[in-house]
């Protein structure tokens, strides 16, 4: 365990969480770490907390910058880091003691380019709300393309997030997170993963994702968030089309259509007129989804109805879901 591993921790107004996060990194069984704290223009006491740790541990470096968002902070960390491998940890979360060690061992022993671990969703006090397993097997290895297929399952986000992974640093030489994006991991994930020949999984939950009030996932939908999700779906479809990957292209189209039908009901009363018009112009996408071989009969009917009325398709889907839940 002699290779230098860089851990990049973006910081923005997390004074109440930062100490727990940094201590969990300091206590790693893997010791050869470069811990980069990227202060993204914090206005609370986060800077002072970070400086205290820098004085105590020579492995910790603080980079101060103007506020530019999570993606920008991660990119600054990538630009200055020196490790052969890179790990991202969000500053309000914390990790188990063998987090780095087991990810590193999985990656190296399997000659993989990325390793992914299971994680816990916890509350502010550390009580486990849910356990998210990325694999049921002890030592599973798949391709990046196979992982991207899993991304498009109902629980696919556990393969998307950047913080339960270790990356070979050469993967990120010419790749960065898109600045100014919400759901930045979703924009980043398919580009970094697509050409990987080996992705290894660690079944043990090693990361603790703190689900706190005010987070993006818990906060209410807005037109900006819906626009960003729409952009991500369209970019993913274009990416698979450009790579002439018929299977993932069709799956991505189906995911986009399902998302549009769902969002019309979830965000009714929020979506502005221009956004609704852009959805209604998506008849061609629904037609493509209806014609794909992977679609189920129910999805084909849903897509057919959506060509004429998204609202009717959404209402039917909602009633079907309620019926299944009540049976």
C-alpha positions as CSV (number, residue, x, y, z in Angstrom):
1,X,0.0,0.0,0.0
2,X,2.7,2.5,-1.1
3,X,0.9,4.4,-3.9
4,X,-0.2,7.9,-3.1
5,X,-3.9,8.3,-3.1
6,X,-5.5,11.8,-3.4
7,X,-8.7,12.4,-1.5
8,X,-10.6,15.5,-2.7
9,X,-13.1,17.1,-0.3
10,X,-15.0,20.2,-1.6
11,X,-16.1,22.4,1.3
12,X,-18.9,24.9,1.3
13,X,-20.6,26.0,4.6
14,X,-20.4,22.7,6.4
15,X,-19.0,23.8,9.7
16,X,-21.1,21.4,11.7
17,X,-20.1,18.3,9.6
18,X,-16.5,19.0,8.5
19,X,-14.7,17.7,11.6
20,X,-16.4,14.3,11.5
21,X,-15.6,14.0,7.8
22,X,-11.9,14.9,8.1
23,X,-11.4,12.7,11.1
24,X,-12.9,9.7,9.3
25,X,-10.2,10.3,6.6
26,X,-7.4,10.7,9.1
27,X,-8.4,7.4,10.6
28,X,-8.0,5.4,7.4
29,X,-6.1,2.1,7.6
30,X,-4.5,3.2,4.3
31,X,-2.0,5.9,5.4
32,X,-0.3,7.2,2.2
33,X,-2.9,9.9,1.5
34,X,-2.9,13.4,0.1
35,X,-6.0,15.1,1.6
36,X,-7.1,18.1,-0.5
37,X,-9.6,20.4,1.1
38,X,-11.1,22.7,-1.5
39,X,-12.8,25.7,0.2
40,X,-15.4,26.9,-2.2
41,X,-15.9,30.3,-0.8
42,X,-17.4,29.3,2.6
43,X,-18.9,32.1,4.7
44,X,-19.3,30.2,7.9
45,X,-16.6,28.7,10.2
46,X,-15.5,25.9,7.7
47,X,-12.3,27.7,6.8
48,X,-11.1,27.8,10.4
49,X,-12.0,24.2,11.0
50,X,-10.0,23.2,7.8
51,X,-7.0,25.3,8.9
52,X,-6.8,23.6,12.3
53,X,-6.6,20.2,10.6
54,X,-3.9,21.4,8.2
55,X,-1.8,22.4,11.2
56,X,-2.2,19.0,12.8
57,X,-1.7,16.7,9.8
58,X,0.9,17.4,7.1
59,X,-1.1,15.2,4.6
60,X,-3.8,17.8,4.6
61,X,-3.7,20.8,2.1
62,X,-6.2,23.6,1.9
63,X,-7.0,25.3,-1.4
64,X,-9.1,28.5,-1.1
65,X,-11.2,29.7,-4.1
66,X,-14.2,31.8,-5.0
67,X,-17.5,30.1,-4.8
68,X,-18.2,28.2,-8.1
69,X,-20.1,25.1,-7.0
70,X,-19.3,21.5,-6.3
71,X,-18.1,20.6,-9.8
72,X,-15.8,23.6,-9.9
73,X,-14.3,22.7,-6.5
74,X,-13.8,19.0,-7.5
75,X,-12.1,20.2,-10.7
76,X,-9.7,22.4,-8.8
77,X,-8.8,19.4,-6.6
78,X,-8.2,17.3,-9.7
79,X,-5.9,20.0,-11.1
80,X,-3.6,20.1,-8.0
81,X,-3.6,16.5,-6.8
82,X,-0.6,14.3,-7.3
83,X,-1.9,10.8,-6.4
84,X,-1.9,7.8,-8.8
85,X,-5.5,7.3,-7.7
86,X,-8.3,9.7,-6.8
87,X,-11.2,9.5,-4.4
88,X,-14.0,12.1,-3.8
89,X,-15.6,12.6,-0.4
90,X,-18.4,15.1,0.2
91,X,-17.7,17.2,3.3
92,X,-20.9,16.5,5.1
93,X,-20.4,12.8,4.8
94,X,-18.0,10.4,6.4
95,X,-16.4,7.0,5.7
96,X,-15.5,3.8,7.4
97,X,-11.9,3.1,8.5
98,X,-11.1,0.7,5.6
99,X,-12.9,2.7,2.9
100,X,-9.7,3.6,1.0
101,X,-7.9,0.4,1.7
102,X,-10.6,-1.9,0.4
103,X,-11.4,0.2,-2.6
104,X,-7.6,0.3,-3.5
105,X,-7.1,-3.4,-2.9
106,X,-10.2,-4.2,-5.1
107,X,-8.9,-2.0,-7.9
108,X,-5.3,-3.2,-7.8
109,X,-5.9,-6.9,-7.3
110,X,-8.4,-7.0,-10.2
111,X,-6.3,-4.8,-12.5
112,X,-9.4,-2.5,-12.7
113,X,-9.6,1.2,-13.6
114,X,-12.3,1.9,-11.1
115,X,-13.6,0.3,-7.9
116,X,-17.1,1.0,-6.4
117,X,-18.3,0.2,-2.9
118,X,-21.7,-0.1,-1.2
119,X,-22.8,2.6,1.1
120,X,-25.2,3.6,3.9
121,X,-27.7,6.4,3.9
122,X,-27.6,7.8,7.4
123,X,-29.3,10.7,9.3
124,X,-27.4,13.5,11.0
125,X,-26.8,11.3,14.0
126,X,-25.3,8.5,12.0
127,X,-28.3,6.1,12.3
128,X,-28.6,4.0,9.2
129,X,-31.8,4.8,7.2
130,X,-31.0,2.5,4.2
131,X,-28.2,0.3,3.0
132,X,-27.4,0.4,-0.7
133,X,-25.5,-2.6,-2.0
134,X,-23.8,-2.3,-5.4
135,X,-23.3,-6.0,-5.6
136,X,-24.5,-9.2,-3.9
137,X,-21.2,-10.9,-4.8
138,X,-18.0,-10.7,-2.8
139,X,-15.7,-9.9,-5.7
140,X,-17.7,-8.9,-8.8
141,X,-16.0,-7.4,-11.9
142,X,-17.9,-6.0,-14.9
143,X,-17.2,-3.5,-17.7
144,X,-18.0,0.1,-17.6
145,X,-20.6,-0.4,-20.2
146,X,-22.3,-3.1,-18.1
147,X,-22.3,-0.7,-15.2
148,X,-24.0,2.0,-17.3
149,X,-26.7,-0.6,-18.1
150,X,-27.3,-0.9,-14.3
151,X,-27.4,2.9,-14.0
152,X,-30.7,2.7,-15.9
153,X,-32.4,0.5,-13.3
154,X,-34.8,1.9,-10.7
155,X,-32.0,2.1,-8.1
156,X,-29.3,3.0,-10.7
157,X,-28.1,6.2,-8.9
158,X,-25.9,4.0,-6.6
159,X,-23.7,3.4,-9.6
160,X,-23.7,7.1,-10.6
161,X,-22.5,9.0,-7.6
162,X,-18.8,10.0,-7.6
163,X,-18.1,9.5,-3.9
164,X,-18.3,5.7,-3.5
165,X,-15.5,5.1,-6.0
166,X,-11.8,5.2,-6.5
167,X,-10.5,6.2,-9.9
168,X,-7.2,5.7,-11.7
169,X,-6.0,9.3,-12.0
170,X,-5.2,8.9,-15.7
171,X,-9.0,8.5,-16.3
172,X,-9.4,12.2,-15.4
173,X,-6.5,13.7,-17.4
174,X,-8.8,15.1,-20.0
175,X,-12.2,14.8,-18.2
176,X,-13.7,17.2,-15.7
177,X,-17.1,17.7,-13.9
178,X,-19.3,20.2,-15.8
179,X,-19.3,23.5,-13.9
180,X,-22.6,25.0,-12.9
181,X,-24.6,21.8,-13.2
182,X,-26.9,20.3,-10.6
183,X,-26.8,16.5,-10.6
184,X,-23.2,16.8,-11.7
185,X,-22.4,13.1,-11.1
186,X,-25.0,12.1,-13.7
187,X,-23.4,14.3,-16.4
188,X,-19.9,12.9,-15.5
189,X,-20.7,9.2,-15.0
190,X,-21.4,8.0,-18.5
191,X,-18.3,9.7,-20.0
192,X,-15.9,8.4,-17.4
193,X,-17.3,4.9,-17.3
194,X,-18.1,4.0,-20.9
195,X,-14.8,2.7,-22.1
196,X,-13.6,1.0,-18.9
197,X,-12.7,-2.7,-19.4
198,X,-12.8,-3.5,-15.7
199,X,-14.9,-2.1,-12.8
200,X,-14.6,-4.0,-9.5
201,X,-17.1,-3.9,-6.7
202,X,-16.7,-4.0,-2.9
203,X,-19.9,-5.4,-1.4
204,X,-19.2,-4.0,2.1
205,X,-20.8,-0.5,2.8
206,X,-17.8,1.8,3.4
207,X,-19.3,5.2,2.8
208,X,-21.9,7.0,4.9
209,X,-24.0,9.4,2.9
210,X,-25.7,11.9,5.3
211,X,-29.2,12.7,4.3
212,X,-29.7,16.2,5.7
213,X,-32.4,18.8,5.3
214,X,-31.8,21.1,2.4
215,X,-29.9,18.7,0.3
216,X,-30.5,18.7,-3.5
217,X,-32.2,15.3,-3.4
218,X,-34.5,16.2,-0.5
219,X,-35.4,19.8,-1.6
220,X,-38.4,20.6,-3.7
221,X,-38.4,20.4,-7.5
222,X,-37.9,23.7,-9.4
223,X,-37.9,24.5,-13.1
224,X,-34.1,24.8,-13.0
225,X,-33.7,21.3,-11.6
226,X,-36.2,19.9,-14.2
227,X,-34.3,21.7,-17.0
228,X,-31.0,20.2,-15.7
229,X,-32.4,16.7,-15.6
230,X,-33.8,17.1,-19.1
231,X,-30.4,18.3,-20.4
232,X,-28.7,15.3,-18.7
233,X,-31.1,12.8,-20.4
234,X,-30.6,14.4,-23.8
235,X,-26.9,14.5,-23.5
236,X,-26.7,10.9,-22.5
237,X,-28.9,9.9,-25.4
238,X,-26.6,11.8,-27.8
239,X,-23.5,10.3,-26.2
240,X,-24.7,6.7,-26.9
241,X,-25.9,7.7,-30.3
242,X,-22.5,9.1,-31.2
243,X,-20.8,5.9,-29.9
244,X,-23.2,3.9,-32.0
245,X,-24.3,1.9,-29.0
246,X,-27.8,0.7,-29.9
247,X,-28.6,-1.1,-26.6
248,X,-27.6,1.8,-24.3
249,X,-29.1,4.4,-26.8
250,X,-32.5,2.6,-26.7
251,X,-32.3,2.2,-22.9
252,X,-31.5,5.9,-22.5
253,X,-34.5,6.9,-24.7
254,X,-36.8,4.7,-22.6
255,X,-35.5,6.2,-19.4
256,X,-36.0,9.7,-20.8
257,X,-39.6,8.9,-21.8
258,X,-40.4,7.4,-18.4
259,X,-38.9,10.4,-16.7
260,X,-41.0,12.9,-18.7
261,X,-44.2,11.0,-18.0
262,X,-43.3,10.9,-14.2
263,X,-42.3,14.5,-14.0
264,X,-45.5,15.8,-15.5
265,X,-47.4,14.4,-12.5
266,X,-44.7,15.0,-9.8
267,X,-44.2,18.7,-10.8
268,X,-47.6,19.6,-12.0
269,X,-48.2,23.2,-11.1
270,X,-44.4,23.9,-11.1
271,X,-43.4,23.4,-14.7
272,X,-43.5,26.6,-16.7
273,X,-45.1,26.9,-20.2
274,X,-41.8,26.8,-22.1
275,X,-40.7,23.6,-20.4
276,X,-44.1,21.9,-21.1
277,X,-43.8,23.0,-24.8
278,X,-40.4,21.3,-25.0
279,X,-41.9,18.1,-23.6
280,X,-44.7,18.2,-26.1
281,X,-42.2,18.5,-28.9
282,X,-40.7,15.1,-27.9
283,X,-43.1,13.0,-29.9
284,X,-40.3,11.6,-32.0
285,X,-38.5,10.4,-28.8
286,X,-41.7,8.6,-27.6
287,X,-42.1,7.0,-31.1
288,X,-38.5,5.8,-31.0
289,X,-39.1,4.3,-27.5
290,X,-42.3,2.6,-28.6
291,X,-40.4,0.9,-31.5
292,X,-37.5,-0.4,-29.5
293,X,-37.4,-4.2,-28.8
294,X,-36.5,-3.7,-25.1
295,X,-39.7,-1.9,-24.2
296,X,-42.4,-3.9,-22.4
297,X,-46.0,-4.0,-23.7
298,X,-47.1,-1.6,-21.0
299,X,-44.3,0.9,-21.8
300,X,-45.2,0.7,-25.5
301,X,-48.9,1.6,-24.7
302,X,-47.7,4.4,-22.4
303,X,-45.4,5.8,-25.1
304,X,-48.2,5.6,-27.7
305,X,-50.5,7.6,-25.5
306,X,-47.8,10.1,-24.6
307,X,-47.4,11.0,-28.3
308,X,-50.9,12.4,-28.2
309,X,-51.0,13.6,-24.5
310,X,-48.3,13.5,-21.8
311,X,-50.9,14.3,-19.2
312,X,-53.1,11.3,-20.1
313,X,-50.1,9.0,-20.1
314,X,-49.0,10.3,-16.8
315,X,-52.4,9.9,-15.2
316,X,-52.8,6.3,-16.5
317,X,-49.3,5.5,-15.2
318,X,-50.1,7.0,-11.8
319,X,-53.3,5.0,-11.5
320,X,-51.5,1.8,-12.5
321,X,-48.9,2.4,-9.9
322,X,-51.5,3.1,-7.2
323,X,-53.4,-0.1,-8.1
324,X,-50.2,-2.2,-7.8
325,X,-49.4,-0.6,-4.4
326,X,-53.0,-1.3,-3.1
327,X,-53.2,-4.9,-4.3
